[in-house]
Amino acid sequence: MRLSPTQKKFLRARAHALRPVVIVGGSGLHEAVLAEIDQALAHHELIKVRFNCGDRAARQAMQDTVGEHCRAALVQAIGHIGVFYRKADKPRITLPR
């Protein structure tokens, strides 16, 4: 999923007040964690995920895996937090063009 810079800016503003819905522990991503993220995206459309691992490259790899597996766009990544968006079947968030 591709987002324009305007859409990313809009989603970053909406995500600012959110708290992480899913926390990925030091043992990494498992099928159960990916299923939980997928379910959260289906319900909320826009979520924050906290990646508790010390290595920046490992966090980036996990964020890429979440994006590919859940068909979600990475809106923003700051430190240990990643913001993901996936349009729902009945969207509640209307993106600007």
Secondary structure, DSSP 8 states (H G I E B T S, - for coil): ----HHHHHHHHHHHTT--EEEEE-TT---HHHHHHHHHHHHHHSEEEEEE--S-HHHHHHHHHHHHHHTT-EEEEEETTEEEEE---SS-SS----
